[in-house]
Amino acid sequence: MGGPLQFLGLGLDISHFAPNIGLQTRTFCLAGFGCGTGTFGAIDLSVTVIGFDAMFRYPLMKTPQFPNGQLQPYFTLGPAVFIAHAEDTINFFPFNQSDTDTKLGLKLGLGATWLFTKNIGMFGEYRFTHFSPEFTFNDSFLGKSTLSTDVNTHHFLAGVSFRF
C-alpha cells in the first residue's frame, strides 16, 4: 500500500485495570433535613476496556526485510467501551453491594513498536483513558444513591504486537 494511507492502521485493544479509589468526601441530601458532607469509604472498582483505535504509524529504519520500517513510532486515538464494576462493602446498608455500568469513553496512546519479523514485534506505550461511570446503591436509610465520577487514567504499557 502506498501513499499517505500506508501510515494508517486500525486496532482492537482489550484491557483490564483496577483503579485505587480511596476515601472521598461526599455531599448528601436528605429530604426535609437539608444537605451535609461526610467521608465516603473506599470502593473496589474494576474496569474492562474494549478500544477501537485509529492508528498513525511512522516507519523508521526501512530495509528490504522491513519495507514499512523496523521501528515504528505511533499515535492512537479512538472510542472505547468501558465496563466498570463497583463493589461497596461499608458505605450503604445493607453492606456488600455491587453495581456495573457500561459507558463510552476516550482512549489515546503514544508509543513505538520494534518489529522482529514482518508480523511480530514488541511495543512500549503511554496510554490515557477517560470515562464517567455511574453506580446506583440502595440504602435502608437514604434510599437509592447514585454515585458518579470522572475516571482519568495514565498507564505505561509494554507488550507483544501481532499483525496480519
Sequence and secondary structure as in RCSB ss.txt:
>XXXX:A:sequence
MGGPLQFLGLGLDISHFAPNIGLQTRTFCLAGFGCGTGTFGAIDLSVTVIGFDAMFRYPLMKTPQFPNGQLQPYF
TLGPAVFIAHAEDTINFFPFNQSDTDTKLGLKLGLGATWLFTKNIGMFGEYRFTHFSPEFTFNDSFLGKSTLSTD
VNTHHFLAGVSFRF
>XXXX:A:secstr
  SGGGGEEEEEEEEEE  EE  EEEEEEETTTEEEEEEE  EEEEEEEEEEEEEEE  BS  SS TT SEEEEE
EEEEEEEEEEEEESSSSSSSSEEEEEEEEEEEEEEEEEEESSSSEEEEEEEEEEEE  EEEEEETTTEEEEEE  
EEEEEEEEEEEE  
